[in-house]
Amino acid sequence: MPKLDRDRLFPLDKAARTYARELYESIADLPIISPHGHTDPAWFALNAPFPDPAQLFVTPDHYLLRMLYSQGVPLEALGIPRTDGAPVESDSRVIWRKFAAHYYLFRATPSHLWMDHALAEVFGVTENLNADTADEIYDHINACLAAPAYRPRALFDRFGIAALATTDAALDSLDHHQTIADADWPARIIPTYRPDAVVDPDASGFIENVAVLGELTGHDTQTWKGYLDAHRARRAFFKSRGATATDHGHADPTTADLDPGVAAALFDRIIAGDSSADDRALFRAQMLTEMAGMSVNDGLVMQLHPGSDRNHAASILETFGPDKGFDIPKAVDYTNALKPLLNKHGLNPDFSLIVFTLDEATYARELAPLAGVYPALKLGPAWWFFDSPEGMRRYREATTETAGFYNTAGFNDDTRAFCSIPARHDVARRVDSAYLATLVATGRLSRADAAEVAHDLAYRLAKQAYRL
């Protein structure tokens, strides 16, 4: 692979490019705050070697899967297990060859930027990845993975990660987090409370999950009061393991503020399995406001990630399960949807809500104006499909004039692919440096202010927003 361009993602104008490079170099080596993501805590608890290049890079990455599938590569050929147990490709070298032969499909995508960075900077690969070099690069990475320096904990230290949060189901035992905490290793790896399976009546096994929630907490989750108390207890358990945030993957951000008696009657219908689709939607909306109230009391930062039509292809969900790349953005109304929650808690200094979106039209129209006035609300970074150079630039352009920099939450990588973490943060730092350099070049920001903002965007804002 050719040496990475040291000025990648910087402005074309020579003066702005020079200053963007200067800004970037001042923040490039800051510690990484990774407050929201989907890395597996078992990696760090067990510290076992990663199995091979295919399982490290290809099979866990839905960005890669979706592009390859769109170009006719079957998921079976990439080793993705089928729900019916039918055979799929099990030879990781064959999977890697298939990926390498189709790597050209990712030209100019964020995945290509991240992958090139990981190959060059993490593994020292010097050749382009393609069908001809696939085996050589596979063998090189495999040899690296066998070395102690490439174990998960060693890479965590090498990447300069100051704090990393995983995303964990409400019913998770958090045993791996306890193992990490008990280890003679000073890394800060913390859980995040993700209660979707016990707040969404349409989630698979919801009623059974609620019963398990009661068993874990000793509260009667067949009553509204007991159900809420069980959430409080579970959140306290997550806090005891270091959690500073919750995460809510609702399809839409609709919130409600029902009279307690009405909410209890709604819960009774839900738990009895005697509810309508409207009941279930209203329950989800009420639970967002309930969770916000709990955050006021226990201090956990609330994250909301709506706007994804998840598992859009029914046949893929049935055959391969969720998270295979078929999650599609959709339009979202935040102004009306969040009004009940924000009217109840949005002015409370003890509450903090970080909102993400996959509907870019809402940045300037709704989210920046909301975050620009409600003290409790912060904007999450450009996320998922827009975790990209152009998406990040559009995000800054759409939100800065109305919400400023300090009503945003810095950057988070939201990744399952561990080796992409430094690459994603590098992209964000470069894009922000380019944006700030352009503001300086056009007389809208002083150099001193730009230098301070660059540091804040790369490090301080995420640390502050997530109470780390």
C-alpha positions in Angstrom: 0.0 0.0 0.0 1.4 3.4 -0.9 2.3 5.6 2.1 -0.8 7.3 3.4 -1.1 10.9 2.2 -0.1 13.0 5.2 -2.5 15.8 3.9 -5.5 13.6 3.2 -8.9 15.3 3.9 -7.3 18.7 4.2 -8.5 21.8 2.2 -7.2 22.3 -1.4 -6.3 26.0 -0.7 -2.6 26.0 0.2 -2.8 28.3 3.1 -5.8 26.6 4.7 -4.1 23.2 4.1 -1.0 24.3 5.8 -2.9 25.5 8.8 -5.1 22.4 8.9 -2.0 20.3 9.0 -0.7 22.4 11.9 -4.0 22.1 13.8 -4.2 18.3 13.2 -0.6 17.8 14.3 -1.5 19.5 17.6 -4.3 17.0 18.3 -3.3 13.9 16.4 -1.8 12.1 19.4 -4.4 13.1 22.0 -5.8 10.1 24.0 -8.9 8.6 22.4 -12.2 8.8 24.2 -14.5 6.1 22.8 -17.7 6.6 24.7 -20.1 4.8 22.4 -19.4 1.6 20.5 -20.0 -2.1 20.1 -16.6 -3.8 20.8 -16.9 -7.0 22.7 -15.8 -6.8 26.3 -14.8 -10.5 26.1 -11.8 -9.5 24.0 -10.3 -7.5 26.8 -11.4 -9.8 29.6 -9.9 -13.0 28.0 -7.2 -11.2 26.1 -7.0 -14.1 23.6 -5.5 -13.6 20.2 -7.8 -12.4 17.4 -8.4 -15.6 15.3 -7.5 -14.4 11.8 -7.8 -11.5 9.4 -11.2 -12.4 8.1 -12.8 -12.7 11.6 -11.0 -9.5 12.7 -11.9 -7.3 9.7 -14.7 -8.8 7.5 -17.3 -10.9 9.3 -18.1 -8.4 12.1 -18.3 -5.3 9.9 -21.8 -4.5 8.5 -20.3 -1.7 6.4 -18.3 -4.2 4.5 -21.1 -6.8 4.3 -23.7 -4.5 2.8 -21.4 -3.3 0.0 -20.2 -6.8 -0.9 -23.8 -8.1 -0.8 -25.0 -5.2 -3.0 -22.5 -6.4 -5.6 -23.6 -10.0 -5.6 -21.3 -11.6 -3.0 -23.5 -13.9 -0.9 -23.3 -13.6 2.9 -22.7 -17.3 3.0 -19.5 -16.8 1.1 -18.3 -14.4 3.8 -18.9 -16.9 6.5 -22.0 -15.3 8.0 -23.9 -18.1 9.9 -27.4 -19.0 8.8 -30.2 -19.3 11.3 -31.1 -22.7 9.9 -27.6 -24.1 10.4 -27.0 -24.6 6.7 -23.4 -24.7 5.7 -21.5 -21.4 5.0 -17.9 -20.8 4.0 -15.7 -21.6 7.0 -12.2 -21.2 5.5 -11.1 -17.7 6.7 -8.5 -17.5 4.0 -11.1 -18.1 1.3 -13.3 -15.4 2.9 -10.3 -13.0 2.9 -9.6 -13.7 -0.7 -13.2 -12.9 -1.6 -13.0 -9.6 0.3 -9.6 -8.7 -1.2 -10.8 -9.4 -4.8 -13.7 -7.0 -4.2 -11.8 -4.4 -2.2 -12.0 -2.0 -5.2 -15.7 -1.6 -4.5 -14.9 0.5 -1.5 -12.9 3.2 -3.4 -13.6 6.7 -1.9 -15.8 5.2 0.9 -15.1 5.7 4.6 -14.5 1.9 4.9 -11.6 2.2 2.5 -10.1 5.0 4.5 -10.4 3.1 7.7 -9.1 -0.2 6.2 -6.1 1.4 4.6 -5.3 3.1 7.9 -5.5 -0.1 9.9 -3.5 -2.1 7.4 -0.7 0.5 7.1 -0.6 1.9 10.7 -1.6 -1.1 12.8 -0.1 -4.0 10.7 2.6 -2.3 8.7 1.2 -3.5 5.3 3.0 -1.8 2.4 1.1 -3.2 -0.6 -2.3 -2.5 -2.0 -5.0 -5.1 -1.0 -6.3 -7.0 -4.0 -6.7 -10.5 -5.4 -3.0 -10.8 -6.2 -1.8 -9.7 -2.7 -4.5 -11.3 -0.6 -2.6 -14.3 0.5 0.6 -12.4 1.3 -1.3 -9.8 3.3 -3.3 -12.5 5.1 -0.1 -14.4 6.1 1.5 -11.1 7.3 -1.5 -10.1 9.5 -1.9 -13.7 10.8 1.7 -13.6 11.9 1.2 -10.3 13.6 -1.9 -11.6 15.4 0.1 -14.5 16.9 2.4 -12.0 18.7 1.7 -10.6 22.2 1.9 -7.1 20.8 -1.4 -7.8 18.9 -3.4 -9.1 21.8 -6.5 -7.0 22.5 -5.1 -5.3 25.7 -1.8 -4.5 24.0 -3.6 -2.9 21.0 -5.9 -1.0 23.4 -2.8 0.5 25.0 -1.1 1.1 21.7 -4.1 2.9 20.3 -3.9 5.4 23.2 -7.5 4.8 24.3 -8.2 6.6 27.6 -11.8 5.3 28.0 -13.9 2.9 26.0 -17.6 2.1 26.5 -19.3 -1.0 25.2 -23.0 -1.4 24.7 -24.6 -4.0 26.9 -28.1 -5.5 27.1 -30.0 -4.7 30.3 -30.0 -8.4 31.2 -26.3 -8.8 30.7 -24.3 -10.2 33.7 -21.4 -7.9 33.0 -19.1 -10.7 34.0 -16.5 -9.7 31.4 -16.5 -6.2 32.7 -15.9 -7.5 36.2 -13.0 -9.6 34.9 -11.5 -6.5 33.3 -11.9 -4.5 36.5 -10.2 -7.2 38.6 -7.3 -7.5 36.2 -3.9 -6.0 36.9 -4.4 -3.6 34.0 -5.4 0.0 34.4 -7.6 0.4 31.2 -11.0 2.1 31.6 -13.5 -0.1 29.8 -17.1 0.5 31.0 -20.6 -0.8 30.1 -23.5 1.1 28.7 -27.1 0.3 29.7 -29.1 -0.7 26.6 -32.7 -1.6 27.7 -34.3 -2.0 24.3 -35.2 -5.7 24.9 -37.1 -4.8 28.1 -38.8 -1.5 27.0 -40.0 -2.4 23.5 -43.1 -4.6 23.5 -42.3 -5.6 19.9 -38.9 -6.9 20.8 -38.5 -10.7 20.5 -39.3 -12.3 23.8 -40.3 -9.0 25.5 -42.6 -10.5 28.1 -40.1 -13.2 29.0 -37.3 -10.6 29.2 -39.4 -8.5 31.6 -39.8 -11.6 33.8 -36.0 -12.2 33.8 -35.5 -8.5 34.7 -37.7 -9.1 37.8 -35.7 -12.2 38.7 -32.4 -10.4 38.4 -33.5 -7.4 40.6 -36.0 -9.0 43.0 -38.7 -6.6 41.9 -42.2 -7.6 40.8 -42.0 -6.6 37.1 -45.6 -7.6 36.6 -46.6 -4.3 38.2 -45.9 -0.8 36.8 -44.1 0.3 40.0 -42.1 -2.9 40.3 -41.1 -2.7 36.6 -39.8 0.8 37.0 -38.0 -0.1 40.3 -36.4 -3.0 38.4 -35.0 -0.6 35.8 -33.6 1.6 38.6 -32.0 -1.3 40.3 -30.5 -2.6 37.0 -29.1 0.9 36.2 -27.6 1.1 39.6 -25.9 -2.3 38.9 -24.5 -0.9 35.6 -23.2 2.2 37.4 -21.5 0.0 40.0 -19.6 -1.5 37.0 -18.5 1.9 35.8 -21.4 2.9 33.4 -21.9 6.6 32.8 -24.6 6.4 30.1 -27.6 4.6 28.7 -28.4 4.0 25.1 -31.8 3.7 23.4 -32.1 2.4 19.8 -35.8 3.3 19.3 -37.0 3.5 15.7 -38.3 7.0 16.3 -37.9 9.6 19.1 -41.5 10.0 20.0 -41.9 10.7 23.8 -44.9 10.9 26.0 -45.7 12.2 29.5 -48.7 10.2 30.7 -50.6 10.5 34.0 -49.2 7.8 36.3 -52.5 6.0 36.5 -52.8 6.0 32.7 -49.2 4.8 32.4 -49.9 1.9 34.8 -53.0 0.9 32.9 -51.1 0.9 29.7 -48.4 -1.3 31.3 -51.0 -3.8 32.4 -52.3 -4.2 28.9 -48.7 -4.5 27.6 -47.6 -7.2 30.1 -50.8 -9.1 29.6 -50.2 -9.4 25.9 -53.5 -7.6 25.2 -52.2 -4.4 23.5 -52.7 -2.7 20.2 -49.9 -1.4 17.9 -50.8 2.1 19.2 -50.5 0.9 22.8 -47.0 -0.4 22.1 -45.9 2.7 20.4 -47.2 4.8 23.3 -45.5 2.6 25.8 -42.1 3.0 24.0 -42.7 6.8 24.0 -43.5 6.8 27.7 -40.5 4.7 28.5 -38.2 7.3 27.0 -39.5 9.9 29.3 -39.3 7.5 32.3 -35.7 6.8 31.4 -35.0 10.5 31.2 -36.5 10.9 34.8 -34.2 8.1 36.0 -31.2 9.8 34.4 -32.1 13.0 36.4 -31.9 10.9 39.6 -28.9 8.6 38.9 -26.8 10.8 36.6 -26.5 8.4 33.7 -26.2 10.3 30.4 -29.1 9.3 28.0 -28.3 8.6 24.4 -31.0 8.3 21.8 -30.4 6.8 18.3 -33.6 6.9 16.3 -34.2 7.1 12.6 -33.2 3.6 11.4 -35.6 1.2 9.7 -33.7 -1.8 11.0 -33.5 -5.1 9.2 -35.2 -3.7 6.1 -34.9 -7.0 4.2 -37.2 -9.5 5.9 -35.6 -12.5 4.2 -32.1 -11.5 5.3 -33.3 -11.1 8.9 -35.0 -14.5 8.7 -32.0 -16.2 7.2 -29.1 -14.5 8.9 -30.5 -12.5 11.8 -30.1 -8.8 12.6 -27.2 -6.4 12.0 -26.2 -7.6 8.5 -26.2 -4.2 6.8 -29.9 -3.9 6.0 -30.6 -0.9 8.3 -31.8 2.0 6.3 -32.2 5.7 7.4 -35.6 7.3 7.4 -37.2 10.7 8.0 -37.6 11.8 11.7 -39.5 14.6 13.4 -37.6 15.7 16.5 -39.3 19.0 17.3 -42.7 17.4 18.1 -41.4 14.0 19.1 -39.1 15.3 21.9 -41.4 18.0 23.2 -43.0 16.0 26.0 -39.6 14.8 27.3 -37.9 18.2 27.0 -40.8 20.0 28.6 -40.5 17.8 31.6 -36.7 17.5 31.9 -35.0 19.6 29.2 -34.3 22.6 31.5 -33.0 20.4 34.4 -29.2 20.8 35.0 -29.1 17.3 36.3 -30.2 15.8 33.0 -28.1 15.2 29.9 -29.5 13.9 26.6 -27.3 13.2 23.5 -29.3 12.8 20.3 -28.1 11.2 17.1 -29.8 11.2 13.7 -29.7 9.5 10.4 -31.9 12.2 8.9 -29.4 14.9 7.9 -32.3 17.3 7.0 -33.0 17.7 10.7 -29.6 19.1 11.7 -30.2 22.7 10.7 -34.0 22.6 10.8 -34.6 21.0 14.2 -31.7 19.5 16.1 -29.3 22.5 16.1 -32.0 24.9 17.2 -33.2 22.5 19.9 -29.6 21.9 21.2 -28.9 25.6 20.9 -31.5 26.4 23.6 -32.2 23.4 25.8 -29.4 23.0 28.4 -30.0 19.3 28.7 -29.6 18.5 25.0 -26.4 17.8 23.1 -25.9 16.7 19.5 -24.1 13.4 18.9 -21.6 13.4 16.1 -22.3 12.5 12.5 -23.3 8.9 12.9 -23.4 5.6 11.0 -24.0 6.4 7.3 -22.7 9.9 7.9 -19.6 8.9 9.8 -17.6 10.0 6.8 -15.5 12.9 5.7 -18.4 14.6 3.7 -20.9 13.7 6.4 -18.8 15.2 9.1 -18.2 18.4 7.1 -22.0 18.7 6.4 -22.7 18.2 10.1 -20.4 21.0 11.1 -21.7 23.3 8.5 -25.4 22.6 9.4 -25.1 22.8 13.2 -22.3 25.2 14.1 -24.0 28.5 13.4 -27.0 27.6 15.5 -25.7 25.3 18.2 -22.0 26.3 18.3 -19.4 23.7 19.0 -20.1 23.4 22.7 -23.6 21.9 22.3 -22.1 18.9 20.6 -20.6 15.8 22.1 -17.3 15.6 20.2 -16.8 12.4 18.3 -17.5 8.7 19.0 -16.6 5.8 16.7 -19.7 3.5 17.2 -17.8 0.5 15.9 -17.7 -3.2 16.2 -14.4 -3.4 14.3 -11.7 -2.8 17.0 -8.8 -1.9 14.7 -10.9 0.8 13.0 -11.1 2.9 16.2 -7.8 4.9 15.7 -8.6 5.2 12.0 -12.1 6.7 12.7 -10.8 9.1 15.2 -8.0 10.1 12.9 -10.6 10.9 10.1 -12.7 13.0 12.5 -9.6 14.9 13.7 -8.6 15.6 10.2 -12.0 16.7 9.0 -12.5 19.0 12.0 -9.0 20.5 11.5 -9.9 21.2 7.9 -13.2 22.8 8.9 -11.5 25.0 11.5 -8.7 26.0 9.2 -11.4 27.1 6.6 -13.1 29.2 9.3 -9.7 30.8 10.1 -8.9 31.4 6.4 -12.3 33.1 5.9 -11.9 35.4 9.0 -14.6 33.7 11.1 -12.3 32.3 13.8 -9.0 33.3 15.3 -6.1 30.9 15.3 -6.0 30.8 19.1 -9.7 29.9 19.2 -9.3 27.3 16.5 -6.5 25.6 18.4 -8.6 25.4 21.5 -11.7 24.2 19.6 -9.7 21.5 17.9 -8.6 20.1 21.2 -12.1 20.2 22.6 -13.6 18.4 19.6 -11.0 15.7 19.6 -11.0 15.1 23.4 -12.6 17.3 26.0 -16.2 17.5 24.7 -16.7 13.7 24.5 -15.1 13.3 28.0 -17.3 16.0 29.4 -20.6 15.0 27.6 -20.3 11.4 28.8 -19.2 12.4 32.3 -15.9 10.5 31.9 
